Amino acid sequence: MKRRAFLSAVAGLAQIRRARPNIVLVMADDQGWGDVGFNGHPVVKTPHLDAMAREGVRLNRFYSGAPVCSPTRGSCLTGRHPFRYGIYFANAGREGQASEYALPAGERTIAEVLRPLGYRTGHFGKWHLGDFDGPKQSSPTDNGFTEWFSTVRKVPTADPPSREYWKNGVEVTRPLRGDDSKIILDEAVEFLEKAVQAKEPFLCVIWFHAPHLPLVATPEYRRLYAEHPESKQHYWGAITALDTQVGRLRAKLREWGVARDTMLWYASDNGPEGDAETVEFPGTAGPLRGRKASLFEGGVRVPAIVEWPARWKGKRTIGAPCSTSDYFPTILAALELQAPDARPIDGASLLPLLDGKAKQRGSALAFETTKITRGSPRLAWVEDRWKLLTNLDASEDLLFDLQADPGEKRNLAASQPAEVARMRQALTVWRESCRRSVRGEDYQP
C-alpha cells in the first residue's frame, strides 16, 4: 500500500496524549511583500491582516519555498525543497491542460503525519500539485486530506467555473457565484465547524486564488477603489475580499472558542506577477528587488504572519529568515514529535525564534529554480546576513548583505571572495543532496 511504512510509523505516535494545537495554513497567490497595509501599502485595504499582524507575530523576512506557486505549495506540505521531488516550476494553468508535475507518492505530508494522531484534515482552494485523476494524479486524498474542496489550477477570482472545483474526489456541478475567496472559506468553515463540534484537533489548509490572474473583483470591492484604474480596482479589490475572509476565519475561531489553541499562519506563495509594477500589474514587492519567478528578494520574500495566542502573546516582529519549508518541522516540534525517518528536511523549527529564545535562524535556506527567472541567477543561498545568487558556473555571482542592503543594490562578491567560495560549496553539496532525493534514494521500501 502507498506510504504504508511511513503511516505505520506515524500511527505508533498516536498513543502519545498531550495538548495538540489546531493548525491552519492560509496562503494567498501572487501577493507581493508590499501588498498589505502592515507592510506600508498606501492604498490597499487589509484591516484584518493588519489586525493579525498587530496581535500576532509578524515575520518580516519570510520566504516562499520557490519563486512560483506549485513548488512552494509542495514545500508547505513536506518541509522539503521541491527540487528533492521533481516539482521544478509552476504546473499547467490552462483549463483542461494536464499537470506537468505531481507530488510523488513517496513524499510524506504534514496531513499524513497529523491524521493518525486524530487530526481532522482538510484542503480548500488551489491545489496545483497534480491532477485529481489521470496519469499525473496526486490529489489531496492521495496526500492525507480526508475532506477537500479544491481546484487543480488557477480560476478567476469571482464566479469561478464549477467544473474546475472538486469536492472530496467528485466534480462540483452546482453553480458557484460571487467572490472566490468567500466560496473557498464557506467550505472551510463547514469543515472547521464539524471538527469543533466533534472536539477533534484539525489541520486546515486554505489556499486562496487571489490575487492571481485572471483577476475579477466583485462590485462591492471594486467600489472601494473607484478613483483608480480598472486593473487596480480588480487587483486591490481581490486582496481586500481575501482579507475579509481572513477576518471571518479569525472571528469564527474566536466564536467557537478555539482561537487560543490554534496556530494560524498566513503567507503568499511568491512575489507579484509582471516584469515591473505597472497599471496592468499593480502588485508590489515594496522596496525589494525582483518579482514572481525571480530569486531576488521580491520574488521569494512575501508577507507573513503567525499567531498562536496560547503560546505567543503580544505584538512582535521577527527579522530572521523563515520559510514555508519551516511549517512541517515547526508543527512537529510544537507537538513534541520527531520526524519518523531520516530523509533530508530543508526547513527548520521556528519555535526558538517564535518563543523568543533565539534572534537568528542559524541555518541557511537554499533555492533553485528553472525556466523563467526575470534576470536572476537560478540558485540562491540565504543566511541570517548574507545572500548568494549564483548559477554555479563562470557567470557573475551576486553577494548581498541583506541586513544592510535588503534591496540588493550592492554586489559585494568581489570584496568577499571567501564568503562566495564558502556559500558556493554549501550550495553544491545541497544540490547533490537534492539530486539523490529526486532519484528516490530518500524513500523507504
C-alpha atoms as one frame of an Amber mdcrd trajectory, in Angstrom:
protein
   0.000   0.000   0.000   1.120   3.559  -0.744   3.217   5.025   2.098   2.423
   2.011   4.297   5.717   2.013   6.187   5.546   5.743   6.866   1.939   5.756
   8.021   2.556   2.762  10.251   5.443   4.582  11.914   3.346   7.699  12.478
   0.396   5.694  13.762   2.587   4.444  16.576   2.877   8.014  17.786  -0.891
   8.256  18.226  -0.532   6.714  21.673   1.095   9.943  22.849  -1.520  12.063
  24.601  -0.684  15.728  25.006  -2.180  19.080  24.117  -2.480  19.266  20.365
  -2.875  22.698  18.791  -5.104  23.167  15.793  -3.215  24.130  12.633  -4.468
  26.451   9.873  -2.238  27.283   6.900  -3.591  30.189   4.843  -1.910  31.309
   1.634  -2.521  33.983  -0.970  -1.459  33.564  -4.609   0.961  36.106  -6.172
   0.579  38.654  -3.364   3.699  40.807  -3.138   5.519  41.669   0.093   4.210
  45.224  -0.178   0.589  44.320  -0.975  -0.660  44.674   2.622  -1.277  47.580
   4.913   1.055  46.267   7.628   3.975  46.444   5.177   3.148  50.027   4.270
   0.927  49.906   1.176  -0.597  53.394   0.822  -3.887  52.313  -0.779  -4.862
  48.652  -0.409  -7.219  47.950   2.497  -6.263  44.896   4.587  -7.695  45.679
   8.035  -7.973  42.061   9.171  -4.454  41.100   8.156  -3.224  44.309   9.769
  -5.017  43.331  12.990  -3.483  39.864  12.842  -0.037  41.447  12.412  -0.672
  43.691  15.435  -1.846  40.838  17.620   0.415  38.037  16.428   3.977  37.566
  15.225   4.927  39.375  12.032   7.586  37.513  10.025   9.425  40.279   8.218
  11.873  38.053   6.311   9.594  35.211   5.321  10.400  33.323   2.116   8.221
  31.224  -0.131   9.888  27.915  -0.899  10.181  28.903  -4.554   9.515  31.943
  -6.769   6.444  30.284  -8.349   3.400  28.541  -6.961   3.475  24.739  -7.353
   6.960  24.257  -5.871   6.114  26.487  -2.908   2.954  24.507  -2.201   4.937
  21.293  -2.045   7.361  22.867   0.429   4.438  23.868   2.679   3.276  20.273
   2.999   6.597  18.395   3.111   9.199  20.713   4.658  11.424  19.856   1.702
  12.688  21.795  -1.269  10.695  20.928  -4.422  13.867  20.014  -6.311  14.020
  16.991  -3.995  10.865  15.507  -5.524  10.692  16.860  -9.040   8.313  19.819
  -8.912  10.570  22.294 -10.653   8.178  25.015 -11.773   4.521  26.036 -11.847
   2.125  23.371 -13.057  -0.116  23.736 -16.089  -2.516  26.633 -15.746  -4.956
  26.392 -18.658  -8.293  24.661 -18.222  -8.124  21.043 -19.358  -4.332  21.051
 -19.555  -2.714  18.089 -17.787  -0.306  18.801 -14.959   3.385  18.638 -15.770
   4.323  17.701 -12.204   2.757  15.664  -9.392   3.728  15.297  -5.742   5.248
  11.787  -5.603   3.597   9.070  -3.552   6.780   8.624  -1.539   6.657  12.146
  -0.144   5.181  12.477   3.325   2.961  15.466   4.037   2.018  17.181   7.255
  -1.541  15.888   6.713  -0.221  12.321   6.698   1.631  12.972   9.934  -1.302
  14.533  11.764  -4.149  12.372  10.551  -3.094   9.217  12.510  -2.818  11.405
  15.606  -6.553  12.099  15.476  -6.469  15.319  13.460  -9.249  16.081  11.013
  -7.510  17.138   7.780  -8.924  19.393   5.070  -7.710  21.283   1.997  -9.592
  24.182   0.399  -8.709  26.211  -2.693  -5.878  25.921  -5.188  -4.004  22.598
  -5.112  -1.658  22.748  -8.144   0.374  19.705  -7.053  -1.047  17.239  -9.567
  -4.310  16.247 -11.218  -7.313  14.734  -9.493  -7.344  11.833 -11.957  -5.268
  10.579 -14.871  -1.538   9.853 -15.291  -0.365  12.810 -13.162  -2.773  12.162
 -10.297  -1.771  13.455  -6.896  -4.888  14.768  -5.214  -5.499  15.901  -1.627
  -6.904  12.426  -0.922  -3.605  10.898  -2.049  -1.733  13.131   0.386  -3.535
  12.707   3.684  -6.552  15.014   3.379  -9.906  13.423   4.149 -12.031  16.427
   3.186 -11.359  18.892   0.394 -12.871  21.432  -1.951 -10.103  22.217  -4.379
  -9.028  23.094  -7.898  -6.166  21.615  -9.865  -5.141  25.071 -11.121  -5.974
  28.773 -11.105  -9.519  30.057 -11.590 -10.986  33.575 -11.887 -11.253  35.293
  -8.520 -15.026  35.750  -8.936 -17.673  33.443 -10.444 -15.230  30.520 -10.891
 -16.285  27.680 -13.232 -17.894  24.884 -11.216 -16.135  22.255 -13.340 -12.755
  23.410 -12.002 -13.684  22.539  -8.396 -13.815  19.038  -6.963 -15.200  18.155
  -3.541 -13.874  15.020  -1.867 -12.993  13.474  -5.221 -16.212  14.377  -7.058
 -16.583  17.159  -9.618 -18.706  20.075  -8.423 -21.795  20.728 -10.553 -23.677
  23.387  -8.593 -23.225  26.988  -9.770 -20.541  28.980  -7.985 -21.293  32.679
  -7.845 -19.583  35.642  -6.270 -16.175  36.158  -4.720 -13.976  33.062  -4.975
 -12.278  33.680  -1.612 -15.687  33.573   0.068 -16.631  30.408  -1.837 -13.458
  28.732  -0.543 -13.946  29.885   3.034 -17.599  28.805   3.056 -16.373  25.240
   2.566 -13.515  25.610   5.052 -15.878  26.949   7.734 -18.167  23.941   7.253
 -15.183  21.622   7.751 -13.896  23.533  10.773 -17.272  23.662  12.495 -17.636
  19.890  12.213 -14.191  19.423  13.766 -15.016  21.806  16.623 -18.338  20.125
  17.305 -16.620  16.714  17.343 -13.875  18.117  19.634 -11.224  16.968  17.190
  -7.994  18.874  16.522  -7.741  19.992  12.916  -5.302  20.732  10.136  -6.983
  23.096   7.683  -5.075  24.244   4.578  -6.716  27.234   2.852  -5.002  28.288
  -0.378  -6.834  31.251  -1.922  -6.542  32.041  -5.639  -6.428  35.806  -5.096
  -4.715  37.907  -6.319  -3.600  35.614  -9.187  -4.756  36.324 -12.731  -7.459
  36.229 -14.044  -8.418  38.896 -11.525 -12.084  39.717 -11.043 -13.213  41.704
  -8.009 -16.916  41.855  -7.242 -18.609  45.285  -7.372 -18.616  45.817  -3.587
 -14.820  45.561  -3.504 -14.202  47.447  -6.739 -16.135  50.399  -5.319 -13.517
  50.765  -2.578 -11.023  51.788  -5.272 -13.362  53.556  -7.699 -10.996  56.503
  -8.270  -8.247  54.177  -9.551  -7.802  52.433 -12.941  -9.909  49.322 -13.506
  -6.934  46.943 -13.271  -6.122  48.288  -9.816  -9.759  48.073  -8.753  -9.706
  44.360  -9.534  -6.278  43.672  -8.013  -6.742  45.588  -4.786 -10.404  44.577
  -4.607  -9.481  40.886  -4.765  -6.924  41.378  -1.976  -9.470  43.162   0.230
 -12.005  40.401  -0.479  -9.417  37.848   0.646  -8.679  39.967   3.726 -12.387
  39.952   4.583 -12.347  36.160   4.613  -9.258  36.071   6.842 -11.182  38.289
   9.248 -14.180  35.986   9.033 -11.963  32.963   9.736 -10.410  34.583  12.809
 -13.835  35.651  14.073 -15.192  32.113  13.698 -12.263  30.621  15.600 -12.955
  33.066  18.433 -16.706  32.389  18.304 -16.104  28.641  18.625 -13.667  29.141
  21.499 -10.697  27.548  19.721  -8.679  30.589  18.605  -6.399  30.439  21.653
  -5.298  26.896  20.809  -4.965  27.414  17.048  -1.675  28.030  15.256  -2.765
  30.208  12.315  -0.261  31.015   9.550  -0.630  33.468   6.687   1.734  33.969
   3.729   1.867  34.327  -0.049   3.246  31.675  -2.401   5.640  34.030  -4.243
   6.065  37.661  -5.281   3.802  39.728  -7.538   3.214  38.991 -11.226   4.734
  41.036 -14.066   8.163  42.294 -15.088   7.598  45.578 -13.241   4.986  47.391
 -11.175   2.622  48.952 -13.727  -1.042  49.844 -14.116  -1.544  46.411 -15.677
   0.435  44.655 -12.924  -0.107  46.755  -9.766   1.296  44.213  -7.322   4.284
  45.477  -5.363   7.256  43.954  -3.592   7.728  47.249  -1.727  11.411  48.217
  -1.552  12.578  44.768  -2.637  14.211  43.920  -5.952  12.553  41.447  -8.306
   9.145  39.843  -8.730   7.494  36.460  -9.299   9.800  33.839 -10.902  12.903
  35.697  -9.703  15.182  34.661  -6.848  15.800  38.279  -5.960  14.059  39.172
  -2.700  10.888  40.452  -4.344  10.279  37.071  -5.969  10.509  34.982  -2.818
  10.137  37.282   0.192   6.437  37.548   0.984   4.064  38.998   3.610   3.681
  36.592   6.516   2.165  36.390   9.993   1.588  33.645  12.546  -0.457  33.632
  15.723  -0.977  31.087  18.480  -2.384  33.027  21.440  -1.860  30.223  23.935
   1.896  30.340  23.325   2.816  33.706  21.789   1.352  36.814  23.372   1.659
  40.416  22.221   2.850  42.061  19.051   6.310  41.016  17.870   8.313  41.197
  14.654  10.912  38.602  13.712  13.656  39.742  11.341  15.396  36.392  10.888
  14.807  34.349   7.711  11.816  31.990   7.841  10.214  29.896   5.113   7.222
  27.842   4.007   9.564  24.838   4.337   9.583  25.549   8.078   5.886  24.743
   8.575   6.471  20.976   8.707   9.327  20.903  11.278   7.773  23.702  13.359
   4.479  21.833  13.670   6.291  18.617  14.572   8.278  20.474  17.233   5.116
  22.062  18.637   3.673  18.563  19.068   6.987  17.368  20.545   7.365  14.803
  17.772  10.423  13.625  15.908  10.399  13.022  12.159   9.603   9.331  11.546
  12.643   8.794   9.308  15.972  10.356   8.403  15.203  11.803   4.983  16.566
  15.347   4.482  14.323  18.200   5.604  15.181  21.648   4.274  13.071  23.584
   6.755  13.823  24.136  10.422  11.687  24.506  13.530  10.945  28.165  14.153
   9.998  27.604  17.790  13.262  29.075  19.162  12.556  32.285  17.231   8.836
  32.316  17.950   9.327  31.554  21.649  11.819  34.416  21.918  14.760  32.132
  22.730  16.755  32.983  19.574  17.237  36.057  17.414  18.898  34.398  14.408
  17.895  31.415  12.320  21.315  29.794  12.490  20.798  27.667   9.363  20.625
  28.531   5.680  17.778  28.478   3.179  18.602  27.112  -0.273  16.758  27.887
  -3.521  16.869  26.594  -7.057  14.536  27.398  -9.926  14.251  26.863 -13.664
  12.600  28.234 -16.801  11.771  31.946 -16.312  13.913  33.857 -13.783  13.338
  37.503 -14.818  17.066  38.181 -14.714  18.138  36.491 -11.511  20.570  33.559
 -11.267  18.967  30.157 -10.786  20.280  29.315  -7.325  20.419  31.188  -4.024
  21.809  30.575  -0.538  20.254  32.750   2.179  21.732  33.131   5.657  20.964
  35.500   8.509  23.245  38.123   6.964  24.490  37.013   3.552  22.687  36.026
   0.371  24.468  34.482  -2.605  22.838  34.294  -6.042  24.723  32.096  -8.489
  24.477  29.720 -11.416  27.416  27.688 -10.064  29.275  28.301 -13.301  31.535
  31.004 -14.708  28.775  33.634 -14.842  28.770  36.508 -12.355  27.992  35.708
  -8.723  25.962  38.176  -6.663  26.556  38.529  -2.930  24.392  40.815  -0.803
  24.441  41.792   2.847  20.688  41.626   3.464  20.908  43.212   6.887  22.492
  46.366   5.431  21.087  46.145   1.898  17.681  44.402   1.730  17.075  45.960
  -1.706  20.045  44.013  -3.151  21.676  47.069  -4.707  25.362  46.500  -3.840
  27.062  43.341  -5.105  29.847  42.503  -2.640  31.103  39.345  -4.354  34.392
  40.896  -5.470  35.214  42.162  -1.977  34.129  38.984  -0.146  35.658  36.090
  -2.138  35.911  33.807   0.894  32.193  34.134   1.635  31.340  33.469  -2.003
  33.518  30.360  -2.113  32.069  29.035   1.152  28.487  29.559   0.051  29.063
  28.135  -3.435  30.443  24.997  -1.814  27.435  24.737   0.503  25.074  25.104
  -2.467  26.984  22.445  -4.398  26.643  19.970  -1.524  22.953  20.800  -1.088
  22.282  20.468  -4.817  23.827  17.000  -4.909  21.693  16.011  -1.923  18.597
  17.132  -3.847  19.657  15.060  -6.835  19.939  11.982  -4.642  16.479  12.716
  -3.269  14.868  13.136  -6.673  16.318   9.754  -7.682  14.222   8.269  -4.873
  17.098   7.478  -2.518  15.263   9.011   0.476  12.228   6.763   0.300  11.971
   3.617   2.370  10.689   0.477   0.615
